[in-house]
Amino acid sequence: MKPTAKKTAFITGVSSGFGYLVTKMLLEKNYFVVGTIRGGEARGREVFADQVDKINDKSLVLIDAHLDQPASLLHCIELSIQLFPQGLDVLINNAGYGLLGPIEIQDEKQIRLQFETNFFAPLLIIQKLLPLIRKKQGRILNLSSLVGFNVFPFYGTYSASKHALDSITEALHYELSEFNVQVCAIEPGGFKTKFSPNSKIGSLEHPEEKIYAKRIKNFNTFLDYVQKKIEKDPLIVAGKIVELCEAPKIPVRVRVGAEAHLNWILKKITPDQWRIRIQDWLYKRFFF
Ligand SMILES: NC(=O)c1ccc[n+]([C@@H]2O[C@H](COP(=O)([O-])OP(=O)(O)OC[C@H]3O[C@@H](n4cnc5c(N)ncnc54)[C@H](OP(=O)(O)O)[C@@H]3O)[C@@H](O)[C@H]2O)c1
C-alpha cells in the first residue's frame, strides 16, 4: 500500500488527451494516482512507457474499466476503494466521448451508452467514493464542456449528457460544502485530443439519414476546420485541472478557451429569444 504522506488522485480515461496529460503532471508532483484505462495495466504500460518506474513502484495503478459496462465499472470502483485506505484527495471524472449528428438518426442504444459513460459512470463513482473524499476534505472535478451550458445542433445528446453532469456538479456543491468537499465542472472549448477523431455521428444506416446527408457533409467539413484551425493545445486544460487539484479554494464552474468564454457571455447577457436568433444565424452560416 502507498505511503500516506502522498496526495491521492483517482482519474478516469487516462489513455489519451487530458487524462493522460494530467496523470503525468500529477505523478511529477508526487501524487499517488489510480487511473482507469480500457485494456488495463497491459495497455497502460504501453501508453505510459516513459513512466514504467512509477507503475513498478505503484505510484501509478492502472485499472481496466469500461465505463459503459456496469459490471466493469463496479469492479473498478471496488478495487479503487481498497487502494485509498487513508482517503482520496482528488477525484477527476474525465473519460467521455461525443455522439454527434442529428438526434433523429441516433439509435437508442447509442444514446444510452453515451449517457452511461458521460453521466451515469461519473455519478456512480462520486456516490461510491464520497466517503473516502470526505475523509480527506477532498475535491471532485468533472470534465464537462461548453456544450454543458450552451446548445449546438448535432451535439444534442452529447450536450444533454454534459448538462446533466453540470447540474449534479452544482447540486453537489450545495450538498457537500458543509463537509469541506469542493466540486467543480470544467467546461473547455475545443482542444486537440482524440476527442474529435473519436466522436461518432449516429447511425448512418438510418432510413432518414439521406434527408440530413447534405448537412452531415457540411458538418464534417466544419469539424475538420475546427480540428485544424480552432482546437488548441490540450496542455492548457491539463494545466488548469492540475491547478484545480492544488488550489485552496476552487470555483464551481471553470471555462477554458476562447469559445467557452464567448458562449458563456452570449448565454449570460443576451435575452433567450435573441440568443437563439443569433445562434440560428451562426449555425446556418458556419455549421451547415
Ligand atoms: N477535447 C475537447 O475539445 C473537449 C472539449 C470539451 C470537453 N471535453 C471532455 O474532456 C474529457 C476528456 O476527453 P479528451 O478531449 O481528453 O478526449 P480523448 O483523448 O478521446 O480521451 C477520452 C478518454 O476517455 C476514455 N473513454 C471514452 N469512453 C470510454 C468508456 N466507455 N469507458 C472507458 N473509458 C472511456 C478514452 O479511452 P479509450 O482510449 O479506451 O477510448 C480516453 O482515455 C471528455 O469527457 C470530453 O467530453 C473535451
The ligand as an SDF file (V2000), in Angstrom:
LIG
                    3D

 48 52  0  0  0  0  0  0  0  0999 V2000
  -11.0400   17.8420  -26.3640 N   0  0  0  0  0  0  0  0  0  0  0  0
  -12.0250   18.7030  -26.3120 C   0  0  0  0  0  0  0  0  0  0  0  0
  -12.0900   19.6220  -27.1340 O   0  0  0  0  0  0  0  0  0  0  0  0
  -13.0460   18.6370  -25.2020 C   0  0  0  0  0  0  0  0  0  0  0  0
  -13.8850   19.7580  -25.0150 C   0  0  0  0  0  0  0  0  0  0  0  0
  -14.8260   19.7150  -24.0050 C   0  0  0  0  0  0  0  0  0  0  0  0
  -14.9200   18.6140  -23.1740 C   0  0  0  0  0  0  0  0  0  0  0  0
  -14.1050   17.5340  -23.3690 N   0  0  0  0  0  0  0  0  0  0  0  0
  -14.2480   16.3910  -22.4490 C   0  0  0  0  0  0  0  0  0  0  0  0
  -12.9780   16.0860  -21.9020 O   0  0  0  0  0  0  0  0  0  0  0  0
  -12.9520   14.7160  -21.4920 C   0  0  0  0  0  0  0  0  0  0  0  0
  -11.6560   14.0630  -21.9710 C   0  0  0  0  0  0  0  0  0  0  0  0
  -11.6680   13.9840  -23.3790 O   0  0  0  0  0  0  0  0  0  0  0  0
  -10.3760   14.2520  -24.2750 P   0  0  0  0  0  0  0  0  0  0  0  0
  -10.6040   15.5060  -25.0110 O   0  0  0  0  0  0  0  0  0  0  0  0
   -9.1370   14.0870  -23.4930 O   0  0  0  0  0  0  0  0  0  0  0  0
  -10.5780   13.0840  -25.3560 O   0  0  0  0  0  0  0  0  0  0  0  0
   -9.7990   11.6930  -25.6220 P   0  0  0  0  0  0  0  0  0  0  0  0
   -8.3800   11.9670  -25.9640 O   0  0  0  0  0  0  0  0  0  0  0  0
  -10.6390   10.9840  -26.6190 O   0  0  0  0  0  0  0  0  0  0  0  0
   -9.8530   10.9300  -24.2200 O   0  0  0  0  0  0  0  0  0  0  0  0
  -11.0380   10.3470  -23.7480 C   0  0  0  0  0  0  0  0  0  0  0  0
  -10.7050    9.2900  -22.7200 C   0  0  0  0  0  0  0  0  0  0  0  0
  -11.9400    8.7080  -22.2600 O   0  0  0  0  0  0  0  0  0  0  0  0
  -11.8640    7.2920  -22.4150 C   0  0  0  0  0  0  0  0  0  0  0  0
  -13.1900    6.7120  -22.6570 N   0  0  0  0  0  0  0  0  0  0  0  0
  -14.1130    7.1030  -23.5700 C   0  0  0  0  0  0  0  0  0  0  0  0
  -15.1990    6.3120  -23.4990 N   0  0  0  0  0  0  0  0  0  0  0  0
  -14.9520    5.4050  -22.5280 C   0  0  0  0  0  0  0  0  0  0  0  0
  -15.6880    4.3170  -21.9840 C   0  0  0  0  0  0  0  0  0  0  0  0
  -16.9160    3.9740  -22.4270 N   0  0  0  0  0  0  0  0  0  0  0  0
  -15.1300    3.5730  -20.9980 N   0  0  0  0  0  0  0  0  0  0  0  0
  -13.8980    3.8940  -20.5370 C   0  0  0  0  0  0  0  0  0  0  0  0
  -13.1480    4.8940  -20.9960 N   0  0  0  0  0  0  0  0  0  0  0  0
  -13.6740    5.6560  -21.9900 C   0  0  0  0  0  0  0  0  0  0  0  0
  -10.9410    7.0790  -23.6130 C   0  0  0  0  0  0  0  0  0  0  0  0
  -10.4420    5.7390  -23.5840 O   0  0  0  0  0  0  0  0  0  0  0  0
  -10.0830    4.8820  -24.9160 P   0  0  0  0  0  0  0  0  0  0  0  0
   -8.7040    5.3230  -25.3390 O   0  0  0  0  0  0  0  0  0  0  0  0
  -10.1360    3.4710  -24.4690 O   0  0  0  0  0  0  0  0  0  0  0  0
  -11.1310    5.2420  -25.9430 O   0  0  0  0  0  0  0  0  0  0  0  0
   -9.8790    8.1360  -23.3080 C   0  0  0  0  0  0  0  0  0  0  0  0
   -8.9900    7.6930  -22.3200 O   0  0  0  0  0  0  0  0  0  0  0  0
  -14.2170   14.0740  -22.0630 C   0  0  0  0  0  0  0  0  0  0  0  0
  -15.1690   13.9230  -21.0300 O   0  0  0  0  0  0  0  0  0  0  0  0
  -14.7130   15.0820  -23.1040 C   0  0  0  0  0  0  0  0  0  0  0  0
  -16.1070   15.0300  -23.2520 O   0  0  0  0  0  0  0  0  0  0  0  0
  -13.1730   17.5220  -24.3740 C   0  0  0  0  0  0  0  0  0  0  0  0
  1  2  1  0
  2  3  2  0
  2  4  1  0
  4  5  1  0
  4 48  2  0
  5  6  2  0
  6  7  1  0
  7  8  2  0
  8  9  1  0
  8 48  1  0
  9 10  1  0
  9 46  1  0
 10 11  1  0
 11 12  1  0
 11 44  1  0
 12 13  1  0
 13 14  1  0
 14 15  2  0
 14 16  1  0
 14 17  1  0
 17 18  1  0
 18 19  2  0
 18 20  1  0
 18 21  1  0
 21 22  1  0
 22 23  1  0
 23 24  1  0
 23 42  1  0
 24 25  1  0
 25 26  1  0
 25 36  1  0
 26 27  1  0
 26 35  1  0
 27 28  2  0
 28 29  1  0
 29 30  1  0
 29 35  2  0
 30 31  1  0
 30 32  2  0
 32 33  1  0
 33 34  2  0
 34 35  1  0
 36 37  1  0
 36 42  1  0
 37 38  1  0
 38 39  2  0
 38 40  1  0
 38 41  1  0
 42 43  1  0
 44 45  1  0
 44 46  1  0
 46 47  1  0
M  CHG  2   8   1  16  -1
M  END
$$$$
